[in-house]
């Protein structure tokens, strides 16, 4: 009997370990009084700068070129901003049996967040899928999410979103959209600098998100929010998120086949359409939920690590399928590249 080989190691994201450590620091040493105002102001500035960098990095020309493979991108966007939110709304039936109302609000926000870019590309490459399509799909989702996620939150979360209001919508425009637009406008002058210093600015990105997490969880500790979450509730939340991920992985894989996509495109759709971005979601949640952001971002943080571990296993399995069955290989490179509208480069 052939023994099943387990992955040599599961991809425990080091950055997630830093996020968990930041939560621990916030629990032990929360910012209080004047310090809380200083940290909150620094967090606001960090979020604005983060979205400014997003705008400065986005190549408008590459984004427009990617529209040539519009069917794939529409499919990923439908998974991210239609099917995911519908499943989130359906989960309201789990309150209060499996989810408390605050955790459900966080779960619903999770379903509204945009898709990832880096990990979607990495897993698509490992699985030998259509990498150019994954690059474009992840980029489009992130760009659309900057506008669509706050609008969906306004419509679906409403006043139940932990203080979400018209004032919050104005804050979103000023703190997220305006810096992003400024980055796009200034890109012709600063785009080269941003590209040359990508690694350093990447550290700034991650540091900004850590500051956002510390601010959110620190406010939660001061307000006593964590006394409302029991280990049993956390376990139930993990169970719900596991079911959510399983449903989306199944729908994106078999749904893409039903729509007539080839193997390479199906892999890109599965990895881009079933995942949610921690980098974009955390700053948005901080703006949307304010003092209640600590509970709101918890489902997203847990889902992020879960999707990394599960998708890594799937990607390795897809790669083995190609080796074991040559007939399962992706479409010819020329056809795949033409469909993606980007050329045969890999990421």
C-alpha positions, -999 to +999 in steps of 0.1 A: +000+000+000+013+034-010+018+056+020+005+092+019+033+117+023+027+146+046+041+181+038+075+186+053+062+216+072+030+236+073+035+273+063+032+290+096+035+326+084+063+344+104+044+376+100+013+361+116+036+352+146+045+389+148+008+398+147+000+374+175+030+388+195+016+423+189-018+412+203+000+398+233+019+430+239-014+449+236-030+426+262-001+431+287+008+467+280-022+485+264-019+522+256-039+543+281-046+579+285-023+602+266-004+573+252-036+560+236-041+593+218-005+593+205-008+557+193-042+563+177-028+593+158+002+574+146-020+545+135-042+569+115-011+584+097+003+549+091-030+537+074-030+568+052+006+563+042-001+526+035-028+534+010-006+561-005+020+534-012-007+511-027-016+539-052+021+546-060+028+509-067-001+502-090+008+503-127-023+516-145-010+503-178-006+467-165-040+468-150-056+479-183-037+453-202-050+426-179-086+434-188-081+413-220-088+382-199-120+397-185-139+365-180-114+352-155-113+385-136-151+389-135-152+353-121-127+361-093-144+394-085-178+376-083-163+351-059-147+378-038-175+404-036-207+385-044-205+348-033-184+354-002-207+382+011-237+360+004-222+332+025-214+358+052-250+369+053-262+333+055-240+329+085-263+352+105-283+321+112-254+309+134-260+337+159-261+331+189-256+293+186-221+293+173-212+330+170-217+360+192-230+391+174-195+409+176-177+379+161-204+376+134-198+412+125-161+404+121-169+373+101-192+393+078-165+419+073-140+391+064-163+381+036-162+417+022-124+421+022-105+419-011-084+390-023-047+386-017-020+392-042+013+377-031+001+344-017-023+338-046+005+343-071+028+320-050+004+292-047-006+295-084+030+292-094+036+262-071+005+244-086+017+253-122-013+274-130-017+306-150+005+330-130+000+361-152-038+357-146-033+354-109-012+385-109-039+405-126-068+389-107-052+397-073-043+432-084-078+440-097-094+426-065-072+448-043-079+478-064-117+472-066-118+464-029-105+498-019-139+512-031-162+482-029-154+469+005-163+501+024-195+504+003-205+468+010-197+474+047-219+505+047-248+485+031-245+452+050-230+462+084-249+494+088-253+507+123-245+472+136-209+475+124-196+488+157-201+525+152-202+526+114-219+558+103-219+585+076-190+600+095-171+567+091-177+568+054-162+603+052-133+590+072-128+562+047-127+586+018-102+609+035-080+582+051-081+555+024-093+568-010-076+602-010-041+589-002-046+561-028-056+586-054-026+608-044-003+579-049-017+573-084-013+609-093+023+611-081+033+577-095+050+591-126+074+610-103+078+586-074+071+552-090+107+545-097+118+554-062+091+531-048+102+502-071+138+506-062+131+506-025+104+479-025+120+459+003+124+488+027+089+501+020+077+465+024+090+467+060+071+500+064+040+483+052+042+455+077+052+478+105+022+500+098-001+470+100+015+459+133+008+494+147-028+492+135-032+458+152-017+471+185-039+501+185-071+481+178-064+454+204-051+479+229-084+498+228-102+464+231-083+455+263-090+489+278-127+486+271-129+451+284-140+436+251-119+404+255-139+393+285-167+387+261-148+360+241-144+325+256-122+297+243-153+278+233-164+308+211-130+309+195-132+272+187-167+276+172-154+305+151-126+283+137-151+257+128-173+282+109-143+296+091-131+261+081-165+254+066-165+288+048-130+281+033-141+246+022-171+259+005-152+286-014-124+262-024-150+238-038-170+264-056-140+281-072-126+248-085-156+231-098-175+263-107-146+274-129-146+240-147-184+244-153-177+278-169-152+262-193-119+274-179-088+253-185-067+239-157-042+268-155-071+293-152-090+272-127-060+271-104-057+309-106-094+313-099-093+289-070-064+306-052-074+342-060-112+337-055-111+318-022-087+340-002-089+372+017-062+399+023-050+406+058-029+435+046-059+454+031-085+441+055-068+452+088-064+489+080-100+490+066-114+473+097-096+498+119-113+527+101-147+510+099-150+497+134-129+521+155-128+510+191-145+477+182-119+467+157-101+442+179-130+417+177-137+427+141-102+417+128-099+385+148-119+364+123-097+378+094-065+370+113-076+334+119-089+329+084-056+342+069-035+316+086-060+288+078-061+297+041-023+297+039-020+262+055-048+246+034-039+263+001-002+252+005-013+216+007-036+220-023-009+237-044+015+209-037-011+183-047-019+202-079+018+202-088+021+164-082-010+159-104+009+175-133+039+153-128+019+121-124-006+128-152+008+148-182-027+151-196-036+173-166-010+199-175-020+235-182-029+248-217+000+258-240+020+287-228+011+309-258-026+304-253-024+309-216-004+341-220-026+355-246-057+349-225-041+367-196-030+396-217+003+398-200+029+375-217+047+344-205+064+358-174+063+340-141+060+354-106 
